[in-house]
Amino acid sequence: MVTIAGFSLDSPFILAPLAGYTDLPFRLLCRRYGAGYCVSEMISCHGITYRQKKTLGMLQTTEEEQPVSFQLFGNDPDIMAEAASIMTEYHPAMIDINMGCPVKKVTKRGAGAALMSEPQLAEQIIKKVISATNLPVTVKIRCGVNAKQINGVTFARMAEQAGVSAIAVHGRTWSQGFSGSADHTVLAEIKKSVAIPVIGNGDILSYDEGLKLMQDTGCDAVMIGRGALGNPWIFSGNNRPDSCEKIKSAALEHLDLIEQFLPADRILGYIKNHISRYFKGLPGSSRIRQKIFSCHSVRELREETLERSLHR
Ligand SMILES: Cc1cc2nc3c(=O)[nH]c(=O)nc-3n(C[C@H](O)[C@H](O)[C@H](O)COP(=O)(O)O)c2cc1C
């Protein structure tokens, strides 16, 4: 049992925030398959304060997925605080601040990983967000700005002093983006340097790799992103099943959840992307994936592709 931000979790394996993926249906699925908790996609502080319909739609949650973490991004301390206060009304269990996203659209506005090079501004944001909500606040960072400025340890100490309840560390620098591989040495140093729970992240593709990361670095929990796409079994300690029937049944459960909570007919491309991932790498998968991508409706995808034998 591990406690993060005051929540005793059944599992130390956490679903990482993934823009375009970790919406309510996928989070619920991962929780059912054993994730300790899940983090939402990054949500814009401006979208929230302008009360944009699409952004507010990202704040839906249910009792079943609790404790859920909603992730906020932005770079203006006052707007971040106002957004955190509004976000709180939608009842997440905690709020995470994105200080690790390297995507240009985010960093060119000084948000995400760009905050790693502005620790004073980052500190102000953390303090203002904490003062605007009664929920625990966590941060997700990278191990540094670039190879010459590996400032993860000082940054994590600053975040702890500013009052965050836990810190997730992706073992790449901002300048690395998603290239190269994650290096978890800074994670181990951060774990030794702070008293709050530390969550390791980056390139963990199986439950066993996650256990090894905790053993090697002492980190308290593991956050899994890409390794969970089409593979919620990663949270239950199992490999993806060999049986096509079991895989189809998980894909159908995911589709059910999408149809329950999202306007499924308007997001067919998004659904195909999610569902096709369940079959990636399986024998004969290119034919299955082609079949999925050629569907013209959710009904066709469900009835003629998933509910029927995929090998027919
Ligand atoms: C498609 C995609 C979307 C992502 N979106 C977010 C996001 O919204 N917020 C965030 O903090 N990190 C985001 N990340 C980074 C992941 O949370 C994670 O740190 C990174 O993918 C490394 O973990 P992994 O190797 O387990 O995927 C994203 C990554 C990917 C591939």
The ligand as an ORCA input file, in Angstrom:
! r2SCAN-3c Opt
* xyz 0 1
  C       0.533     11.468    -26.692
  C       1.130     12.005    -25.422
  C       0.459     12.979    -24.697
  C       1.002     13.465    -23.503
  N       0.298     14.390    -22.785
  C       0.778     14.830    -21.594
  C       0.019     15.725    -20.791
  O      -1.092     16.114    -21.130
  N       0.578     16.130    -19.614
  C       1.818     15.697    -19.194
  O       2.274     16.090    -18.116
  N       2.523     14.827    -19.930
  C       2.032     14.386    -21.101
  N       2.737     13.462    -21.815
  C       3.951     12.868    -21.227
  C       3.584     11.587    -20.470
  O       2.752     11.848    -19.358
  C       4.840     10.868    -19.969
  O       5.559     11.724    -19.131
  C       5.752     10.433    -21.106
  O       5.027      9.877    -22.180
  C       6.785      9.405    -20.597
  O       6.138      8.300    -20.027
  P       5.886      6.921    -20.858
  O       7.216      6.527    -21.422
  O       5.337      5.966    -19.857
  O       4.923      7.265    -21.973
  C       2.244     12.997    -23.032
  C       2.931     12.024    -23.770
  C       2.382     11.529    -24.947
  C       3.131     10.462    -25.709
*
